Amino acid sequence: MIFDKLIEIFQNVIPEVDSGDIHKDSLLVEDLGLNSLTMMLLAVSIEDEYGITFDDSARLETVNDVISYIEDKTQK
């Protein structure tokens, strides 16, 4: 399941965030505290895990947005 794997990836990138605080509707910046550096690290980790590439135009604001993006990219 993508969500469970994402929690692992989030924990590696931002270990200060408790996994219990990561929900599908969590906002990446406001709720999880991601900044430009951690967003980049997260993107690279996800790209490596799923063999996808993030478009610069991708508008990802929530964990669910990330899940949907991964699902879309891996189904092509």
matplotlib code that plots the C-alpha trace (Angstrom):
import matplotlib.pyplot as plt

x = [0.0, 1.4, 0.3, 2.2, 5.3, 5.0, 5.0, 8.3, 9.7, 8.4, 10.0, 13.4, 13.2, 11.5, 12.2, 11.0, 7.4, 5.6, 4.2, 0.9, 0.7, 0.8, -2.6, -3.9, -5.3, -2.2, -0.8, 2.8, 4.0, 1.5, 1.0, 4.2, 6.6, 8.2, 10.3, 12.0, 14.9, 12.8, 10.4, 13.3, 14.6, 11.1, 10.7, 14.0, 13.2, 9.8, 11.3, 13.9, 11.3, 8.7, 10.9, 9.0, 9.9, 8.2, 7.1, 8.1, 4.4, 3.0, 0.9, 1.2, -0.2, -1.4, -0.2, -3.2, -2.0, 1.3, -0.5, -2.6, 0.4, 2.3, -0.7, -1.1, 2.6, 2.9, -0.2, 1.3]
y = [0.0, 3.4, 5.2, 2.8, 3.1, 6.9, 6.9, 5.0, 7.5, 10.5, 9.0, 8.8, 12.4, 14.1, 11.8, 14.5, 13.9, 11.1, 8.5, 8.8, 12.4, 11.6, 11.2, 11.3, 14.8, 16.1, 19.3, 18.8, 22.3, 23.4, 20.1, 18.1, 21.1, 20.3, 23.1, 23.3, 21.1, 18.4, 18.5, 17.9, 15.0, 13.5, 13.8, 12.1, 9.3, 8.7, 8.8, 6.2, 4.0, 4.1, 4.8, 7.9, 11.5, 14.5, 17.3, 20.8, 21.7, 19.2, 20.9, 18.6, 20.0, 17.0, 13.4, 12.3, 14.5, 12.6, 9.2, 10.2, 11.5, 8.2, 6.2, 8.2, 7.9, 4.2, 3.3, 4.7]
z = [0.0, -1.0, 2.1, 4.4, 2.3, 2.3, 6.1, 6.0, 3.5, 5.5, 8.7, 6.9, 5.6, 8.6, 11.6, 14.0, 12.8, 14.6, 12.1, 14.0, 12.9, 9.2, 7.7, 4.1, 4.6, 6.3, 4.7, 3.7, 4.7, 7.4, 9.2, 8.6, 8.5, 5.1, 3.6, 0.2, 1.2, 2.8, -0.1, -2.4, -0.3, -0.1, -3.9, -4.5, -2.1, -3.8, -7.2, -6.2, -4.6, -7.4, -10.4, -11.3, -11.9, -10.4, -12.8, -11.6, -12.2, -9.8, -7.2, -4.1, -0.9, 1.0, 1.6, -0.5, -3.4, -3.3, -3.2, -6.2, -8.1, -7.5, -8.5, -11.7, -12.6, -11.8, -13.9, -17.1]

ax = plt.figure().add_subplot(projection="3d")
ax.plot(x, y, z, "-o")
ax.set_aspect("equal")
plt.show()
